[in-house]
Amino acid sequence: MSLWVDKIDPIELRYNATEDEKQTVIRAVYKQVLGNIHVMESQRLTSAESFFVNGQISVRQFVNLVAKSDLYFSLFCESSSPYGFIELNFKHILGRAPEDQAEISEHIRIYNEQGYQAEIDSYTNTQEYSQNFGENIVPYPRGSSTVVGSKNVTFNRLFALERGNATSDRKKTSRLTLDLAANLGTKIKKPISVSGPYNNRIKRFQISVTKTGIGPVVKQSATTYTVSYEQLSAKINSIQRTGGKILKITEVP
């Protein structure tokens, strides 16, 4: 079993917490789930806060309501690419980066087939969430710690998402699209120079895609694209804009 050794002290709602302690939890949830933005008084979820303060909902349920709010939707769904939106959901709700392309694809499927609220539930209503945060701990960036038995890339990917913590996540573009899609390691620092046969610039990738045809009969067609590393990001965005579903991306030998 993996063990997280965290540098930060999680914020937890104690039994018989005071009003001030409950307000501290509320502020911590807003900061974590809304990506460090400044929440104006008019943007606060007063009904959800009231339910929480009165003990009618747990921290987990409050997190769920904040992530389902119109504010969260406008900040991170409407203004982001599908990949960027999913990345931020992992960061804000589970406190980590997505591990691979399969996780991204699964959550895009959930969003496309079941809708926005189901996508949010697919984080808060999981065993992973319960094991790490339970009902009364505010989610926090778990990748800021050492993960025993896990690959270094887990830390590197969350570091890439967390970089610039003094600013908010508002209108941030996807930071992991290429690395996850092409199954590449995420580097904290860009190499000074890259040369030789493994230069990313000469790598080529195949993208397997299905598309739904328009007409009286719904038909799905399969297509495969072969692109260079430099073209990969633009092609992924183009496929998503035209309604295609990416099945897998593999490097061409």
SULWOFEN-V816367 format. One line per field, one symbol per residue. ss: DSSP state (h for helix, s for strand, l for the rest). A space follows every 10 residues. Layout:
# SULWOFEN-V816367
ss = ???
This chain:
# SULWOFEN-V816367
ss = llssslllll lsllllllhh hhhhhhhhhh hhhlllllll hhhllhhhhh hhhlllllhh hhhhhhhllh hhhhhhhlll lhhhhhhhhh hhhhllllll hhhhhhhhhh hhhhlhhhhh hhhhllhhhh hhhlllslll lhhhlsssll lhhhhhhhhh hhllllllll llllllhhhh hlllllllll lllllllllh hhlsssssss ssllllllls sssssssshh hhhhhhhhhh hlllssssss sll
